[in-house]
Amino acid sequence: MAQLTDIKTPGVYVTEVPSFPPSIAQVATAVPAFVGYTEEASNLQPDDLLTIPTRITSLVEYQLYFGNGPDPGIQEVDIDSANTVITVKRSATYYMYDSIRMFFLNGGNVCYIVSVGYYGATIDKDVLKGGLDALTKYDEPTLLLFPDAVLSNGLGDVQTHALQQCASLQDRFCIFDMNEAAGWAAGKDDFRNNIGVQSLNYGAAYTPYLKTNLGLTVTYGDIKGKVFQAGIAIDFKNFTTSADAKNIIQSLNNLIDDTAAIKTSTGAPLVVPPNTTIQEQWTTLLNDYQSSFTTVGPADSESKFQALLDFIYKVALVANNFAVNLKGDYAGNGIKKDAGDIITNSLKDTMKTLLGYDQGATDVLGAGAGYFAGRSAVLALFTAPQWGDIFGAGLPAEDKSIYGSPLPASEVTMRQNALPKFTTVFNQFNLGVSQIASLVNVYQTSLEASLLQSHPVYKQIISVLQNSSTILPPSGAIAGVYTTVDSNRGVWKAPANISIMGVTGLTVAIDDLTQNDLNVDVMAGKSINAIRAFTGKGILVWGARTLDGNSNDFRYISVRRFYIMVEESVKLATQQFVFEPNDGNTWVRLRAMVENYLTNLWRQGALAGPKPEQAFYVKVGLGQTMTFDDILNGRMIVEIGMAPVRPAEFIILRFSQIQQQA
């Protein structure tokens, strides 16, 4: 808009004057972030999503980036004389995958995934805390949960760390599980003893664990040697007269033996894509080598270079051994040939240079002369002419340290430029290993399907196992409940008296007397919300308190989360006023913006009061919220008061007798 003093040409000028104050866009309230362990974490490259918060909107999208669920953890299956399953013993492995399934089943639609490691890794509290720290730079997540943490020894540390993040950022809330492995009562007491006393209004806990009907994915390898009849492990070959079924079982046994042999026969253990152990070891070695350019002398740098060569060589041996050592055709399938073709078609030339022989030769190289010849041959893959001068032939006895410490800048540059070539060769062999491992999975899936069709006893046992109950901590389902309530009613509605979908039962039956101690903690006020089964109603969430049960301000989850929503929405909207003149015009615009927003919330039933002025107030201005000193120091202070609605937690009906009238 042109200023009046700028108008010099005769004519008609149009000026548009804003009639309405700016509006406040309400932030999302139920976007959980799951932190835990996954099968993989890959988008474009292996591991490129590890510890990277990733937004997903469906279980299919999760599976695309992070794979499927963990091993079902079957320890023992007992069958009777009629081959009917009597009991199934399982051990918990990882909970996050099934918790995400429960989230989507109960109304969830958007969430973030932070993969901190892969199946097979020890659940580590510090690793989980690192995953939580990765979320601090993301504004959208509003709920934090980490169901895998209940399987660690540092559950309390992870939970207090999450509470600290919530209190610091003031834009998110925690949903907590308890460790009930040692019993429900012990889990409750341990939780209260270890959660601390800080920032409790930013979290809520739920109990007991849920018996879900999600079902399991069970394969032959999961139950091999674990099915017992009268205390004796059974061989499925003895429970069928079908020659085809017996051949399939033998083929599956061979596959399992082959995979185990390859995993243990080389220096680099083989893991299904993305080859967790291999990739992590490679990253560590590469970082160590790169940091050695300036932090240590040439001799140490050369030893780290040789460590890289050793590792590339070992990964190549993994791929080679898989192709050479497979037992052969399985039930007419040429898996050995297919594995060999992967190397022949994609890795043959590099394999020959590196290992010193064509793939398929019988003399697999060990740690003798051929091994060192192979390591020396790796040097030919990197074209920098200085390699020969610096490393000689690449053998340990011929290391040459011709420079002083630290390395000259030119040599540092040369070594840094060579790193992409290191990575390229490693990725070639790592991809080969992944492809062969995937090939084994394809054959196994085909054999599994054939066995189900030809072996009735096996099919019966698998059917029972696949439909057996999975016990889970409740946080994933509760996050879905939060999403449903927020969408249908609003964040100011307590997420309680709501059914949980996909649940067939509870691990502990909680009655009124038991819930007394959960809901009102007379010792420290740490309320725990119960999940209860009611006849004719099903499984309901029957609690709505934060951990700060003694607080009159933020005792209820709905009040705490409502304040988080309003605070974050107003905070983001008022950023447009930063560096605006700190005067009456700005104050009027800002106050009108906030008042309009709160008025809309009052109309929706989020604020209590017959009139808007009795439900909230907004103050800003000199003499109200600021002094001249505040204005001189650039401070614009806005005070907002609200009367949030609170849940009717206790409905008391009073009855009395009256005398008959006439």
Phi and psi in degrees as a GROMACS rama.xvg file:
@    title "Ramachandran Plot"
@    xaxis  label "Phi"
@    yaxis  label "Psi"
@TYPE xy
-73.8321  143.436  ALA-2
-74.6568  151.402  GLN-3
-59.015  -35.5043  LEU-4
-70.3746  -14.2677  THR-5
-90.0352  -10.6279  ASP-6
-82.5165  115.505  ILE-7
-127.818  -17.5046  LYS-8
-96.0434  129.128  THR-9
-57.8815  140.817  PRO-10
158.381  -174.483  GLY-11
-105.374  131.898  VAL-12
-122.245  138.432  TYR-13
-107.347  130.263  VAL-14
-123.234  124.331  THR-15
-95.9602  123.692  GLU-16
-107.924  122.272  VAL-17
-58.1477  131.201  PRO-18
-98.6704  -20.2669  SER-19
-122.396  150.361  PHE-20
-72.3263  161.165  PRO-21
-63.6262  157.171  PRO-22
-106.539  165.493  SER-23
-108.205  123.241  ILE-24
-86.5603  125.296  ALA-25
-76.451  132.831  GLN-26
-76.501  160.746  VAL-27
-66.9509  150.245  ALA-28
-116.64  -18.3508  THR-29
-131.604  71.1737  ALA-30
-120.578  91.5325  VAL-31
-75.5097  152.88  PRO-32
-117.52  118.55  ALA-33
-94.4113  127.804  PHE-34
-116.51  123.596  VAL-35
176.476  -157.834  GLY-36
-107.796  144.141  TYR-37
-133.275  171.287  THR-38
-71.7403  -38.3952  GLU-39
-152.916  177.577  GLU-40
-154.29  74.6982  ALA-41
-136.492  140.588  SER-42
-120.595  -76.841  ASN-43
-97.0882  -31.8158  LEU-44
-132.234  155.274  GLN-45
-56.9367  134.704  PRO-46
71.5361  6.57646  ASP-47
-73.786  -8.26084  ASP-48
-108.188  6.22022  LEU-49
-67.0634  124.957  LEU-50
61.7476  17.8382  THR-51
-105.742  114.294  ILE-52
-57.2457  125.273  PRO-53
-125.523  126.39  THR-54
-84.3405  129.061  ARG-55
-132.427  161.495  ILE-56
-127.659  4.28235  THR-57
-161.536  164.468  SER-58
-67.9664  -34.042  LEU-59
-61.5959  -41.4901  VAL-60
-66.3146  -38.8693  GLU-61
-58.7488  -48.1545  TYR-62
-63.2219  -31.9933  GLN-63
-62.2119  -42.2668  LEU-64
-94.5311  -33.7732  TYR-65
-120.408  2.17461  PHE-66
82.362  -159.87  GLY-67
-106.701  -164.366  ASN-68
-78.9765  172.621  GLY-69
-80.3101  177.841  PRO-70
-54.018  137.025  ASP-71
-65.8157  -11.2669  PRO-72
70.4939  32.2891  GLY-73
-74.2572  126.124  ILE-74
-101.907  -39.7459  GLN-75
-158.357  137.485  GLU-76
-124.496  122.146  VAL-77
-104.972  131.232  ASP-78
-121.883  155.314  ILE-79
-93.5414  -171.419  ASP-80
-66.4657  -20.2056  SER-81
-92.8045  11.3605  ALA-82
64.4316  27.4305  ASN-83
-96.9711  135.863  THR-84
-66.4897  128.58  VAL-85
-99.5031  -53.8639  ILE-86
-138.26  154.552  THR-87
-132.414  125.181  VAL-88
-107.594  126.004  LYS-89
-129.516  154.334  ARG-90
-117.89  140.975  SER-91
-68.4303  138.906  ALA-92
-114.102  -72.8295  THR-93
-137.856  142.949  TYR-94
-105.378  -15.417  TYR-95
-64.9091  -42.3461  MET-96
-58.1134  -51.0282  TYR-97
-68.7676  -29.6072  ASP-98
-65.624  -36.9145  SER-99
-67.3132  -38.8875  ILE-100
-59.559  -41.8946  ARG-101
-66.9066  -34.4505  MET-102
-60.4786  -50.3102  PHE-103
-68.3481  -35.1782  PHE-104
-65.0122  -29.5655  LEU-105
-100.092  20.207  ASN-106
109.235  0.338907  GLY-107
-67.7086  150.515  GLY-108
-135.391  -32.5978  ASN-109
-132.495  135.78  VAL-110
-155.286  168.346  CYS-111
-112.393  144.086  TYR-112
-117.694  129.98  ILE-113
-120.59  102.788  VAL-114
-84.4166  120.909  SER-115
-103.593  -2.03469  VAL-116
172.452  179.749  GLY-117
-114.171  160.023  TYR-118
-54.2436  136.542  TYR-119
107.199  -22.7907  GLY-120
-80.0022  151.75  ALA-121
-72.2603  133.292  THR-122
-72.4301  114.633  ILE-123
-116.137  130.13  ASP-124
-63.339  -38.282  LYS-125
-68.3493  -34.9674  ASP-126
-66.3555  -42.3329  VAL-127
-64.2645  -39.9674  LEU-128
-63.985  -35.8037  LYS-129
-63.5006  -37.7611  GLY-130
-64.5436  -38.7294  GLY-131
-64.155  -40.5347  LEU-132
-61.9894  -32.946  ASP-133
-63.5707  -21.323  ALA-134
-83.135  -10.677  LEU-135
-64.1811  -24.4052  THR-136
-89.7086  3.53098  LYS-137
-113.01  127.108  TYR-138
-86.3643  -27.665  ASP-139
-69.9928  -40.1193  GLU-140
-59.0653  135.284  PRO-141
-121.334  -7.41649  THR-142
-132.873  139.533  LEU-143
-116.781  130.745  LEU-144
-150.65  149.751  LEU-145
-150.09  74.8151  PHE-146
-60.7861  -28.5702  PRO-147
-64.311  -21.6238  ASP-148
-63.9662  -23.3967  ALA-149
-67.8344  -14.6907  VAL-150
-93.6624  1.70242  LEU-151
-98.5628  170.76  SER-152
-89.7494  -2.31087  ASN-153
-122.23  39.9952  GLY-154
-56.7953  -46.1627  LEU-155
-60.2948  -38.7683  GLY-156
-64.1689  -42.5029  ASP-157
-65.4254  -40.9903  VAL-158
-67.2808  -43.5839  GLN-159
-66.4961  -34.2259  THR-160
-63.1903  -40.8935  HIS-161
-65.7576  -41.3071  ALA-162
-61.5397  -39.596  LEU-163
-62.0648  -40.4062  GLN-164
-64.3416  -43.5692  GLN-165
-61.5696  -43.8194  CYS-166
-67.2917  -34.0327  ALA-167
-72.2365  -45.0054  SER-168
-86.2459  -27.2019  LEU-169
59.6792  27.6154  GLN-170
-132.78  14.8044  ASP-171
-150.733  167.907  ARG-172
-140.452  147.972  PHE-173
-103.356  140.543  CYS-174
-113.407  118.153  ILE-175
-107.144  145.33  PHE-176
-108.449  163.029  ASP-177
-112.057  154.285  MET-178
-86.2308  104.841  ASN-179
-104.169  17.5738  GLU-180
-62.4197  -36.8531  ALA-181
-91.0517  10.9195  ALA-182
117.652  149.435  GLY-183
-63.7597  -45.8198  TRP-184
-62.8706  -43.0818  ALA-185
-64.8724  -38.7104  ALA-186
-62.6735  -40.7578  GLY-187
-62.8951  -47.1439  LYS-188
-66.3014  -42.4959  ASP-189
-62.2335  -40.2814  ASP-190
-60.4755  -49.3379  PHE-191
-65.9865  -33.0776  ARG-192
-73.4052  -27.9616  ASN-193
-105.03  -7.618  ASN-194
-80.5991  -14.3688  ILE-195
79.6368  -166.698  GLY-196
-128.621  5.64231  VAL-197
-95.6385  137.505  GLN-198
55.9797  34.8204  SER-199
-66.1278  -23.3065  LEU-200
-72.5468  -4.0536  ASN-201
-96.6062  14.4737  TYR-202
-149.373  158.101  GLY-203
-140.936  144.44  ALA-204
-116.671  149.711  ALA-205
-133.091  148.166  TYR-206
-154.244  154.82  THR-207
-93.4789  -168.713  PRO-208
-70.0275  157.921  TYR-209
-104.346  139.986  LEU-210
-94.3151  111.153  LYS-211
-105.484  160.896  THR-212
-107.419  32.2058  ASN-213
-65.2586  -29.8267  LEU-214
83.7311  164.16  GLY-215
-119.561  155.304  LEU-216
-102.213  110.803  THR-217
-121.274  133.92  VAL-218
-118.175  173.307  THR-219
-58.7492  -42.0385  TYR-220
-63.7283  -27.4392  GLY-221
-70.3216  -25.807  ASP-222
-117.051  -1.6064  ILE-223
-58.9996  125.286  LYS-224
76.2581  5.24818  GLY-225
-116.161  2.30578  LYS-226
-100.056  126.245  VAL-227
-122.851  143.051  PHE-228
-129.546  118.578  GLN-229
55.9285  36.8378  ALA-230
82.2333  2.01085  GLY-231
-113.474  130.141  ILE-232
-64.9864  133.142  ALA-233
-95.8788  152.666  ILE-234
-107.211  119.187  ASP-235
-61.0219  -20.053  PHE-236
-62.9937  -29.6258  LYS-237
-81.6937  -1.97124  ASN-238
-112.43  22.6658  PHE-239
-152.801  150.14  THR-240
-103.758  -1.15895  THR-241
-76.8609  122.476  SER-242
-64.2541  -36.5635  ALA-243
-62.9097  -43.3089  ASP-244
-63.1113  -41.1628  ALA-245
-64.5336  -39.6617  LYS-246
-64.906  -39.302  ASN-247
-64.8826  -42.4884  ILE-248
-60.9591  -42.7351  ILE-249
-63.5893  -39.2203  GLN-250
-63.7817  -42.0327  SER-251
-64.7967  -40.2753  LEU-252
-59.9631  -42.2453  ASN-253
-62.2559  -43.5618  ASN-254
-59.7378  -45.8448  LEU-255
-63.5563  -43.7588  ILE-256
-64.5287  -41.8961  ASP-257
-61.0663  -48.2048  ASP-258
-61.6174  -42.8358  THR-259
-64.5082  -39.3388  ALA-260
-65.4274  -42.6657  ALA-261
-65.6642  -37.8397  ILE-262
-62.8597  -33.6686  LYS-263
-103.336  -7.98847  THR-264
-96.0891  -1.69194  SER-265
-125.497  167.509  THR-266
-73.5673  -16.9248  GLY-267
-118.201  103.177  ALA-268
-57.5827  142.091  PRO-269
-92.7846  131.01  LEU-270
-128.063  146.355  VAL-271
-56.1033  147.662  VAL-272
-41.3007  139.431  PRO-273
-92.8071  37.2294  PRO-274
55.0903  62.3976  ASN-275
-49.8005  -58.5944  THR-276
-62.5442  -43.7996  THR-277
-60.3185  -48.9243  ILE-278
-64.9998  -43.3068  GLN-279
-66.1004  -41.1256  GLU-280
-63.7276  -42.1059  GLN-281
-61.1122  -46.4486  TRP-282
-59.3047  -41.9511  THR-283
-63.3256  -46.954  THR-284
-63.4869  -40.052  LEU-285
-65.8093  -42.9606  LEU-286
-64.7158  -40.5154  ASN-287
-62.0065  -41.9068  ASP-288
-66.4778  -43.997  TYR-289
-65.9222  -38.6645  GLN-290
-69.9482  -19.4004  SER-291
-75.063  -10.2221  SER-292
-59.9864  -40.1359  PHE-293
-118.549  -16.1003  THR-294
-93.3426  -19.6991  THR-295
-135.752  173.652  VAL-296
-81.2367  175.119  GLY-297
-59.7978  -38.2734  PRO-298
-60.6268  -44.0058  ALA-299
-68.9351  -36.7062  ASP-300
-61.6568  -40.1987  SER-301
-67.0613  -37.7765  GLU-302
-65.2713  -35.1156  SER-303
-72.5186  -32.4794  LYS-304
-62.9959  -44.5818  PHE-305
-64.4163  -31.9654  GLN-306
-63.8409  -36.8008  ALA-307
-64.4129  -43.7219  LEU-308
-61.1164  -44.7155  LEU-309
-55.8608  -44.0178  ASP-310
-70.2107  -42.7192  PHE-311
-57.1154  -42.3384  ILE-312
-62.2846  -44.1494  TYR-313
-66.6046  -39.1598  LYS-314
-64.4442  -38.2753  VAL-315
-61.5473  -39.5135  ALA-316
-64.3138  -34.2962  LEU-317
-59.5771  -50.3501  VAL-318
-62.3271  -44.0555  ALA-319
-63.3681  -46.724  ASN-320
-63.2213  -33.6699  ASN-321
-63.3754  -40.7946  PHE-322
-74.9422  -35.8718  ALA-323
-80.7938  -37.9154  VAL-324
-95.5121  -6.07504  ASN-325
-57.2074  145.296  LEU-326
-73.431  -13.064  LYS-327
122.6  -157.607  GLY-328
-64.8051  137.438  ASP-329
-113.068  112.092  TYR-330
50.5854  42.5314  ALA-331
86.6866  -1.19541  GLY-332
-94.691  135.399  ASN-333
-90.6826  61.735  GLY-334
-66.8426  -35.4002  ILE-335
-63.9546  -43.2177  LYS-336
-64.4088  -42.5362  LYS-337
-63.5583  -40.3919  ASP-338
-64.8073  -40.2829  ALA-339
-64.8714  -35.5592  GLY-340
-64.5696  -34.5909  ASP-341
-59.1792  -44.2108  ILE-342
-72.3636  -43.0776  ILE-343
-60.5461  -42.0554  THR-344
-79.8114  -31.0112  ASN-345
-117.766  -21.3351  SER-346
-127.475  2.12748  LEU-347
-57.2885  -52.1912  LYS-348
-63.9604  -45.7471  ASP-349
-66.5842  -37.6144  THR-350
-62.518  -42.9564  MET-351
-63.4902  -43.5027  LYS-352
-63.8596  -42.0194  THR-353
-75.7558  -46.4799  LEU-354
-90.9048  -17.3696  LEU-355
86.3379  12.6574  GLY-356
-161.047  163.28  TYR-357
-74.0204  145.576  ASP-358
-59.5343  137.392  GLN-359
104.281  -9.88157  GLY-360
-66.4414  152.858  ALA-361
-84.0939  -22.0907  THR-362
-89.0475  77.4337  ASP-363
-62.0499  129.625  VAL-364
-69.8473  140.893  LEU-365
-109.293  -146.811  GLY-366
-95.8675  26.9285  ALA-367
-96.3792  -148.529  GLY-368
-60.6733  -39.061  ALA-369
-62.1813  -34.4644  GLY-370
-61.2978  -49.2921  TYR-371
-69.0405  -33.225  PHE-372
-62.845  -40.0199  ALA-373
-63.392  -43.5752  GLY-374
-62.3804  -39.5325  ARG-375
-64.6724  -37.6676  SER-376
-64.7766  -24.0615  ALA-377
-58.7937  -33.8624  VAL-378
-58.0173  -30.4104  LEU-379
-67.6719  -19.2283  ALA-380
-76.8255  -17.0856  LEU-381
-111.885  120.545  PHE-382
-87.7223  -3.57942  THR-383
-59.1594  123.051  ALA-384
-66.1372  -21.7327  PRO-385
-71.8103  -14.4766  GLN-386
-56.6027  -43.5644  TRP-387
-61.4317  -38.5456  GLY-388
-70.7964  -37.1486  ASP-389
-83.4582  -41.9818  ILE-390
-109.813  -0.42172  PHE-391
61.2523  -137.2  GLY-392
-81.9168  -1.53006  ALA-393
86.3071  3.14831  GLY-394
-86.4646  150.65  LEU-395
-56.1034  -34.9011  PRO-396
-77.3756  -9.03261  ALA-397
-118.377  21.4742  GLU-398
-61.0726  140.916  ASP-399
-126.33  124.482  LYS-400
-113.112  89.4989  SER-401
-94.3186  -6.22954  ILE-402
-113.878  159.22  TYR-403
-81.0398  -171.451  GLY-404
-113.981  133.518  SER-405
-80.9134  175.417  PRO-406
-65.2379  145.938  LEU-407
-59.8563  152.552  PRO-408
-58.3847  -36.2977  ALA-409
-63.7229  -37.6207  SER-410
-72.6651  -36.2414  GLU-411
-60.797  -45.2728  VAL-412
-60.7375  -44.7009  THR-413
-60.1649  -43.354  MET-414
-68.8453  -38.4266  ARG-415
-64.1706  -39.5807  GLN-416
-65.7182  -24.1181  ASN-417
-80.8539  -17.4927  ALA-418
-59.0468  -40.3703  LEU-419
-58.5157  -32.3019  PRO-420
-70.5061  -38.3235  LYS-421
-55.8005  -50.7328  PHE-422
-64.3761  -38.8366  THR-423
-60.2881  -47.0517  THR-424
-65.7116  -43.7036  VAL-425
-59.5304  -45.8566  PHE-426
-62.3471  -31.7311  ASN-427
-61.2448  -48.4621  GLN-428
-74.6604  -36.2222  PHE-429
-62.9089  -39.3463  ASN-430
-64.9801  -39.4687  LEU-431
-60.7956  -43.5606  GLY-432
-61.236  -43.3979  VAL-433
-62.9244  -42.0359  SER-434
-65.1685  -39.6455  GLN-435
-69.1397  -40.4387  ILE-436
-62.232  -39.9966  ALA-437
-65.1361  -36.6111  SER-438
-60.7535  -43.7465  LEU-439
-59.4568  -40.646  VAL-440
-63.446  -38.7044  ASN-441
-62.7573  -46.1922  VAL-442
-64.0655  -40.7858  TYR-443
-64.1755  -41.6535  GLN-444
-60.9892  -42.2073  THR-445
-64.1792  -43.738  SER-446
-66.497  -38.3254  LEU-447
-59.52  -45.6361  GLU-448
-62.6947  -39.2659  ALA-449
-67.6644  -38.1515  SER-450
-66.6139  -38.1224  LEU-451
-61.5193  -33.5009  LEU-452
-78.8744  -26.3687  GLN-453
-109.436  -3.10438  SER-454
-131.772  93.2859  HIS-455
-58.9225  -40.1737  PRO-456
-65.1729  -45.6611  VAL-457
-60.6118  -43.6072  TYR-458
-61.1824  -40.0671  LYS-459
-64.7508  -44.4581  GLN-460
-65.8797  -44.869  ILE-461
-61.36  -40.467  ILE-462
-60.9678  -43.3653  SER-463
-64.1265  -43.8069  VAL-464
-65.9208  -40.9785  LEU-465
-66.1806  -24.885  GLN-466
-100.967  6.19193  ASN-467
-74.3213  159.087  SER-468
-72.7235  142.908  SER-469
-111.285  124.444  THR-470
-90.6801  128.687  ILE-471
-134.988  149.097  LEU-472
-65.7447  152.249  PRO-473
-83.096  -6.00044  PRO-474
-57.9866  -41.3556  SER-475
-61.8091  -45.8137  GLY-476
-63.957  -39.4457  ALA-477
-64.1996  -38.1157  ILE-478
-60.9435  -38.4267  ALA-479
-65.1186  -38.8768  GLY-480
-62.107  -44.1518  VAL-481
-55.66  -45.0648  TYR-482
-62.0369  -44.2676  THR-483
-62.6359  -46.762  THR-484
-64.807  -44.0625  VAL-485
-61.5343  -38.6774  ASP-486
-72.5685  -40.0608  SER-487
-86.9501  -35.1701  ASN-488
-120.976  -37.1551  ARG-489
123.488  154.723  GLY-490
-65.4136  -20.189  VAL-491
-77.2281  -8.46392  TRP-492
-85.3687  129.276  LYS-493
-61.3563  130.803  ALA-494
-79.2679  64.7787  PRO-495
-143.936  167.395  ALA-496
58.5257  39.8394  ASN-497
-124.081  137.665  ILE-498
-72.7399  147.753  SER-499
-106.064  124.487  ILE-500
-83.2137  152.474  MET-501
77.2381  17.5822  GLY-502
-116.59  131.21  VAL-503
-103.469  -15.5209  THR-504
-179.387  -178.736  GLY-505
-124.154  152.426  LEU-506
-73.6185  -22.1907  THR-507
-138.423  134.174  VAL-508
-88.7784  120.979  ALA-509
-106.263  127.673  ILE-510
-107.93  -176.965  ASP-511
-60.4654  -43.1316  ASP-512
-64.2496  -41.6421  LEU-513
-65.7141  -38.1066  THR-514
-72.1192  -20.6992  GLN-515
-52.3805  -47.829  ASN-516
-72.1466  -30.8462  ASP-517
-70.5415  -46.38  LEU-518
-73.3056  -39.3129  ASN-519
-124.329  105.692  VAL-520
-92.4879  104.446  ASP-521
-70.5941  -19.6049  VAL-522
-80.4411  -48.4041  MET-523
-136.127  -0.266051  ALA-524
76.0238  15.8765  GLY-525
-87.8491  91.4224  LYS-526
-72.8877  143.688  SER-527
-126.263  129.356  ILE-528
-84.5027  133.347  ASN-529
-91.2443  147.282  ALA-530
-111.899  124.052  ILE-531
-129.785  155.625  ARG-532
-102.769  128.282  ALA-533
-121.601  133.929  PHE-534
-60.0661  127.864  THR-535
81.6358  -6.73732  GLY-536
-119.013  -28.7933  LYS-537
96.1194  -155.288  GLY-538
-91.8035  119.534  ILE-539
-122.734  147.572  LEU-540
-75.5147  122.484  VAL-541
-125.991  48.8098  TRP-542
-167.935  148.602  GLY-543
-142.1  28.6433  ALA-544
-106.984  148.026  ARG-545
-75.8444  177.115  THR-546
-69.9377  -17.2851  LEU-547
-90.8585  66.0051  ASP-548
-67.5123  -17.5532  GLY-549
-89.3621  -6.24471  ASN-550
-82.0504  132.116  SER-551
-82.696  -16.6154  ASN-552
-83.0127  -51.8976  ASP-553
-127.905  47.3782  PHE-554
-71.4535  -32.187  ARG-555
-105.129  141.447  TYR-556
-58.5763  -43.4635  ILE-557
-62.6469  -38.1243  SER-558
-67.8981  -45.6301  VAL-559
-61.8432  -46.189  ARG-560
-72.0985  -31.3326  ARG-561
-63.1824  -44.0596  PHE-562
-64.5497  -39.167  TYR-563
-59.8675  -43.7873  ILE-564
-62.924  -48.3392  MET-565
-65.6954  -45.6429  VAL-566
-59.5376  -45.5525  GLU-567
-70.3246  -38.8766  GLU-568
-64.7962  -46.0344  SER-569
-67.808  -39.0536  VAL-570
-59.0497  -47.2833  LYS-571
-67.4821  -38.288  LEU-572
-70.2858  -33.0286  ALA-573
-80.7  -4.83174  THR-574
-63.0245  -23.4245  GLN-575
-68.4116  -15.0272  GLN-576
-94.3674  -2.42462  PHE-577
-64.6665  130.009  VAL-578
73.9301  4.88324  PHE-579
-73.7271  158.263  GLU-580
-57.7719  133.175  PRO-581
-87.3942  70.5432  ASN-582
-136.686  -176.542  ASP-583
-60.6338  -37.6889  GLY-584
-60.9996  -44.9333  ASN-585
-66.0133  -39.7748  THR-586
-62.9247  -40.671  TRP-587
-64.9461  -44.2308  VAL-588
-62.4921  -44.8635  ARG-589
-66.2641  -44.3018  LEU-590
-63.7506  -40.7346  ARG-591
-63.4283  -39.5532  ALA-592
-61.33  -48.4927  MET-593
-69.1364  -39.4605  VAL-594
-64.2402  -39.4647  GLU-595
-62.7234  -41.5055  ASN-596
-63.5379  -46.1746  TYR-597
-70.1049  -30.9823  LEU-598
-64.2342  -42.4139  THR-599
-61.7834  -39.9116  ASN-600
-65.3233  -39.1272  LEU-601
-61.9333  -41.3594  TRP-602
-65.3631  -29.6372  ARG-603
-80.8949  -6.11954  GLN-604
94.3087  13.7203  GLY-605
-82.2343  -21.9479  ALA-606
-119.864  142.628  LEU-607
-92.7677  136.513  ALA-608
144.952  140.118  GLY-609
-69.7347  -23.0591  PRO-610
-131.467  153.998  LYS-611
-56.3108  -41.0849  PRO-612
-66.0823  -17.1118  GLU-613
-94.4459  -6.78568  GLN-614
-101.929  -25.0775  ALA-615
-162.14  166.469  PHE-616
-146.067  154.429  TYR-617
-132.271  123.261  VAL-618
-122.289  136.691  LYS-619
-160.877  134.993  VAL-620
143.027  165.871  GLY-621
-67.8804  129.996  LEU-622
87.8553  -15.1253  GLY-623
-102.861  -55.6886  GLN-624
-125.65  -7.09776  THR-625
-134.532  153.87  MET-626
-110.094  172.394  THR-627
-60.158  -34.1118  PHE-628
-64.291  -38.3476  ASP-629
-61.0751  -44.5168  ASP-630
-65.639  -41.9829  ILE-631
-61.8306  -30.1402  LEU-632
-95.1498  11.55  ASN-633
75.34  22.148  GLY-634
-99.2615  122.643  ARG-635
-108.592  112.659  MET-636
-105.889  123.711  ILE-637
-115.037  129.574  VAL-638
-112.216  126.775  GLU-639
-123.842  127.199  ILE-640
-116.685  137.031  GLY-641
-135.822  150.057  MET-642
-114.362  84.7415  ALA-643
-70.0784  148.994  PRO-644
-71.3701  147.29  VAL-645
-120.64  148.727  ARG-646
-69.563  146.9  PRO-647
-81.4298  83.5669  ALA-648
-71.6168  -35.5156  GLU-649
-123.425  112.726  PHE-650
-99.5809  115.117  ILE-651
-107.841  119.322  ILE-652
-103.016  121.608  LEU-653
-104.641  125.514  ARG-654
-119.98  142.371  PHE-655
-145.283  158.096  SER-656
-90.5972  143.275  GLN-657
-122.686  157.122  ILE-658
-78.3766  150.359  GLN-659
-61.5711  134.434  GLN-660
-98.4369  113.842  GLN-661
